[in-house]
Amino acid sequence: MHKAGFVNIVGNPNVGKSTLMNLFMGERISITTFKAQTTRHRIMGIINSDEAQIVFSDTPGVLKPNYKLQESMLAFSESALQDADVLLYVTDVVEKTDKNSDFLKKVERMDVPVLVLINKIDLSNQKDLEALVAKWHESLPKAEIFPISAQAKFNVDNVLCRIKELLPDSPPYFGKDQWTDRPARFFVTEIIREKILLYYDKEIPYSVEVVVEQFKESSKSIHISAVIYCERESQKGILIGHRGVALKKVSSEARRTLEKFFAKSIYLDIFIKVDKDWRSSSKRLEAYGYRMD
């Protein structure tokens, strides 16, 4: 009998959800940086085998929204509670078990299997870890608890085996050659945004949106034209940098990563434009593909 199901990954920002998603997939599908709120959308990755199809979803971190963009990010996370066949709640050894009590109450009421993955256990010790596992058992009595280290790849294979056991009997939802629901343009925007997160400080990375205006692909190369939208003229100057040095660095690093991702030569042009207060505009957020309920 074939198995198939939706395995949705939720949790707070900066606990390693995207790293875990990439480990499950065996390839780079979610951007990962040391900064919180890296993931803005719900990103699907599909694993196919002869006996099972696992449809993973990486969601934005659970947080209390301060503006409309973060409201959309929270909506993506909460939507993952509605269509999951298995839910993975990712936490770590630093985070308090009651940090998102309202969200966890919704998790507790779910009828599907819930796995709590305690990441970064290499930062703890056996005694403290056992106490933390006990607290999570109190918070989510029906959940199974898995201490893991995504960075060291510790216990990740056991989690994947357990997921396969919990999947319902079902024919596949997607074609066997499909590995994501996102188009190629989406991964271009994510890779450029990742470089911005890495190379700029403070508010700049959270104030930008990337749009691909041209994506022309041939057998050996891809020509890409992208726009980085920011909220202020002052931010535009910072993004470009003195004599364009900052933007050239982002473009160069993004091009190298894109060439590895697509296994083709990449010709990349990036421009900077101002879209004032786009993060607080429902109309602009919808235009950029965010969910506004």
C-alpha positions as CSV (number, residue, x, y, z in Angstrom):
1,M,0.0,0.0,0.0
2,H,1.3,3.4,-0.9
3,K,1.5,6.2,1.7
4,A,1.3,10.0,1.2
5,G,0.7,13.0,3.3
6,F,1.4,16.6,4.3
7,V,4.0,17.1,6.9
8,N,4.0,20.7,8.1
9,I,6.9,22.3,10.0
10,V,6.0,25.1,12.5
11,G,7.8,26.8,15.3
12,N,9.4,30.1,16.4
13,P,11.9,32.0,14.3
14,N,15.6,31.0,14.5
15,V,15.1,27.5,15.9
16,G,16.5,25.8,12.7
17,K,13.2,24.9,10.8
18,S,14.7,25.7,7.4
19,T,17.9,23.8,8.1
20,L,15.8,20.8,9.0
21,M,13.6,21.2,5.9
22,N,16.8,21.2,3.7
23,L,18.1,18.1,5.6
24,F,14.8,16.2,4.9
25,M,14.9,17.2,1.3
26,G,18.5,16.4,0.8
27,E,18.9,19.7,-1.1
28,R,18.7,23.4,-0.6
29,I,15.1,24.5,-0.8
30,S,14.7,27.0,2.1
31,I,17.0,29.9,2.7
32,T,18.9,29.7,6.0
33,T,20.8,32.5,7.8
34,F,21.6,33.3,11.4
35,K,18.9,36.0,11.5
36,A,15.3,35.4,12.6
37,Q,12.3,35.7,10.3
38,T,14.2,34.4,7.3
39,T,11.2,32.5,5.9
40,R,8.3,34.7,4.8
41,H,6.3,32.2,2.8
42,R,5.1,28.7,3.1
43,I,7.5,26.6,1.1
44,M,6.7,23.1,-0.1
45,G,9.2,20.3,-0.7
46,I,8.2,16.9,-2.0
47,I,10.1,13.6,-1.4
48,N,9.1,10.7,-3.6
49,S,9.9,6.9,-3.2
50,D,8.2,3.8,-4.5
51,E,6.2,3.3,-1.3
52,A,5.6,6.9,-0.1
53,Q,5.3,10.6,-1.0
54,I,6.1,13.1,1.8
55,V,5.0,16.7,1.2
56,F,6.9,18.9,3.6
57,S,5.9,22.6,4.2
58,D,8.3,25.0,5.8
59,T,6.4,27.9,7.3
60,P,7.4,31.4,8.7
61,G,8.3,31.5,12.4
62,V,5.4,32.0,14.9
63,L,5.6,35.5,16.2
64,K,3.4,38.4,17.5
65,P,2.9,40.6,14.4
66,N,3.9,44.2,14.5
67,Y,2.9,45.1,10.9
68,K,0.9,43.6,8.1
69,L,3.7,41.6,6.6
70,Q,4.2,39.7,9.9
71,E,0.4,39.2,10.0
72,S,0.7,37.4,6.7
73,M,3.6,35.4,7.9
74,L,1.6,34.3,11.0
75,A,-1.3,33.3,8.7
76,F,1.0,31.0,6.8
77,S,2.0,29.3,10.0
78,E,-1.6,28.9,11.3
79,S,-2.7,27.5,7.9
80,A,-0.2,24.7,8.5
81,L,-2.4,23.5,11.4
82,Q,-5.4,23.0,9.1
83,D,-4.1,20.6,6.5
84,A,-1.4,18.6,8.2
85,D,-1.3,14.8,8.3
86,V,1.7,15.1,10.6
87,L,2.8,18.3,12.4
88,L,6.4,19.0,13.3
89,Y,6.8,21.6,16.0
90,V,10.4,22.7,16.1
91,T,11.9,24.3,19.2
92,D,15.4,24.3,20.8
93,V,17.1,24.0,24.1
94,V,17.0,27.7,24.8
95,E,13.4,28.5,24.1
96,K,10.8,28.4,26.9
97,T,8.0,25.9,26.5
98,D,5.3,28.6,27.1
99,K,6.6,31.2,24.6
100,N,3.7,30.8,22.2
101,S,1.0,29.5,24.6
102,D,-1.9,30.5,22.3
103,F,-0.4,28.8,19.3
104,L,0.4,25.7,21.3
105,K,-3.2,25.4,22.6
106,K,-4.2,25.1,18.9
107,V,-1.5,22.5,18.4
108,E,-2.7,20.5,21.5
109,R,-6.3,20.4,20.0
110,M,-5.1,18.8,16.8
111,D,-6.2,15.2,16.0
112,V,-3.2,14.4,13.8
113,P,0.2,13.1,15.1
114,V,2.4,15.9,16.5
115,L,6.2,15.5,16.8
116,V,8.1,18.0,19.0
117,L,11.7,18.3,17.7
118,I,14.0,19.9,20.3
119,N,16.9,21.2,18.2
120,K,20.4,22.3,19.1
121,I,20.9,19.7,21.8
122,D,24.6,20.0,21.5
123,L,24.2,23.3,23.4
124,S,22.8,21.5,26.4
125,N,23.6,18.6,28.8
126,Q,21.8,15.4,29.6
127,K,20.2,16.6,32.9
128,D,18.8,19.8,31.5
129,L,17.7,18.0,28.3
130,E,15.7,15.5,30.3
131,A,14.1,18.3,32.3
132,L,13.1,20.0,29.0
133,V,11.7,16.9,27.5
134,A,9.5,16.5,30.7
135,K,8.2,20.0,30.3
136,W,7.3,19.5,26.7
137,H,5.4,16.3,27.7
138,E,3.4,18.4,30.2
139,S,2.7,21.1,27.5
140,L,1.8,18.6,24.7
141,P,0.9,15.3,26.4
142,K,-0.1,13.6,23.1
143,A,3.1,14.6,21.2
144,E,6.2,12.5,20.6
145,I,9.4,14.2,21.6
146,F,12.6,13.9,19.6
147,P,15.8,15.6,20.7
148,I,17.8,16.4,17.6
149,S,20.7,18.5,16.2
150,A,20.0,19.6,12.7
151,Q,23.5,21.0,12.4
152,A,25.1,17.7,13.4
153,K,22.4,15.7,11.6
154,F,21.8,13.8,14.9
155,N,18.5,11.8,15.2
156,V,17.1,13.4,12.0
157,D,16.9,10.0,10.2
158,N,14.9,8.6,13.0
159,V,12.4,11.5,12.8
160,L,12.1,10.8,9.0
161,C,11.5,7.1,9.6
162,R,8.8,7.9,12.2
163,I,7.1,10.4,9.8
164,K,6.9,7.6,7.1
165,E,5.3,5.3,9.7
166,L,2.7,7.9,10.5
167,L,1.7,8.8,7.0
168,P,-1.9,7.7,5.9
169,D,-2.4,5.3,3.1
170,S,-3.0,7.3,0.0
171,P,-2.0,7.6,-3.6
172,P,0.6,10.4,-4.3
173,Y,-0.7,14.0,-4.5
174,F,1.9,15.2,-7.0
175,G,3.8,13.7,-9.9
176,K,6.8,11.6,-9.1
177,D,9.2,14.1,-10.7
178,Q,7.9,17.1,-8.8
179,W,10.0,18.3,-5.9
180,T,8.3,21.6,-5.0
181,D,5.2,23.7,-5.7
182,R,7.2,26.8,-6.2
183,P,8.3,28.1,-9.7
184,A,11.9,28.8,-10.5
185,R,11.4,32.6,-10.1
186,F,10.6,32.1,-6.5
187,F,14.0,30.5,-5.7
188,V,15.7,33.4,-7.5
189,T,14.0,35.9,-5.2
190,E,14.8,33.8,-2.1
191,I,18.5,33.4,-2.9
192,I,18.8,37.2,-3.6
193,R,17.0,37.9,-0.3
194,E,19.3,35.5,1.5
195,K,22.3,37.5,0.4
196,I,20.7,40.7,1.6
197,L,20.1,39.0,5.0
198,L,23.7,38.1,5.2
199,Y,25.4,41.3,4.0
200,Y,23.2,44.1,5.5
201,D,22.5,45.0,9.1
202,K,19.6,46.2,11.3
203,E,16.3,46.9,9.5
204,I,17.5,46.8,5.9
205,P,17.0,43.0,5.3
206,Y,13.4,43.1,6.7
207,S,12.4,46.2,4.7
208,V,13.1,44.7,1.2
209,E,11.1,42.6,-1.2
210,V,12.6,41.0,-4.3
211,V,10.7,40.7,-7.6
212,V,12.0,38.9,-10.7
213,E,10.9,40.8,-13.8
214,Q,12.7,38.7,-16.4
215,F,13.6,35.0,-16.4
216,K,14.8,33.8,-19.8
217,E,16.1,30.2,-19.9
218,S,18.0,28.4,-22.6
219,S,19.7,25.0,-22.6
220,K,22.9,26.3,-21.0
221,S,22.1,29.7,-19.4
222,I,19.5,31.8,-17.7
223,H,19.2,35.6,-18.1
224,I,17.6,37.2,-15.0
225,S,16.5,40.7,-14.2
226,A,15.4,41.4,-10.6
227,V,14.3,44.4,-8.6
228,I,14.9,44.9,-4.9
229,Y,12.2,47.1,-3.5
230,C,12.9,49.0,-0.2
231,E,10.8,51.4,1.8
232,R,13.0,54.5,1.9
233,E,15.3,56.5,-0.3
234,S,17.9,56.3,2.5
235,Q,17.6,52.5,2.4
236,K,18.2,52.5,-1.4
237,G,21.5,54.3,-0.8
238,I,22.6,51.7,1.7
239,L,21.7,48.8,-0.5
240,I,23.7,50.3,-3.4
241,G,26.6,51.3,-1.2
242,H,29.5,53.6,-2.0
243,R,30.2,53.4,-5.7
244,G,27.8,50.5,-6.0
245,V,30.1,48.1,-4.0
246,A,27.4,46.7,-1.8
247,L,25.0,45.9,-4.6
248,K,27.8,44.4,-6.7
249,K,28.7,42.0,-3.8
250,V,25.1,40.9,-3.4
251,S,24.8,40.4,-7.1
252,S,28.0,38.4,-7.4
253,E,27.2,36.1,-4.4
254,A,23.7,35.6,-5.7
255,R,24.9,34.7,-9.1
256,R,27.3,32.1,-7.8
257,T,24.6,30.5,-5.7
258,L,22.1,30.5,-8.5
259,E,24.6,28.8,-10.8
260,K,24.9,26.0,-8.3
261,F,21.1,25.8,-7.8
262,F,20.2,25.7,-11.5
263,A,23.5,24.1,-12.8
264,K,23.6,26.7,-15.6
265,S,25.4,29.9,-16.4
266,I,23.5,32.9,-14.9
267,Y,23.4,36.4,-16.2
268,L,22.0,38.6,-13.4
269,D,21.0,42.2,-13.3
270,I,19.7,43.7,-10.1
271,F,18.1,47.1,-9.7
272,I,16.9,49.0,-6.6
273,K,13.5,50.8,-6.4
274,V,11.6,52.4,-3.5
275,D,8.1,51.2,-2.7
276,K,7.2,53.3,0.3
277,D,5.8,51.5,3.4
278,W,5.0,48.3,1.3
279,R,5.1,46.1,4.5
280,S,2.1,47.9,5.9
281,S,0.0,48.0,2.7
282,S,-2.4,45.1,2.1
283,K,-2.6,46.0,-1.6
284,R,1.2,45.9,-2.0
285,L,1.6,42.7,0.0
286,E,-1.0,40.9,-2.1
287,A,0.8,42.1,-5.2
288,Y,4.0,40.5,-3.8
289,G,2.2,37.2,-3.2
290,Y,1.5,37.4,0.5
291,R,-1.6,35.9,2.0
292,M,-4.0,38.7,3.3
293,D,-7.2,37.2,4.9
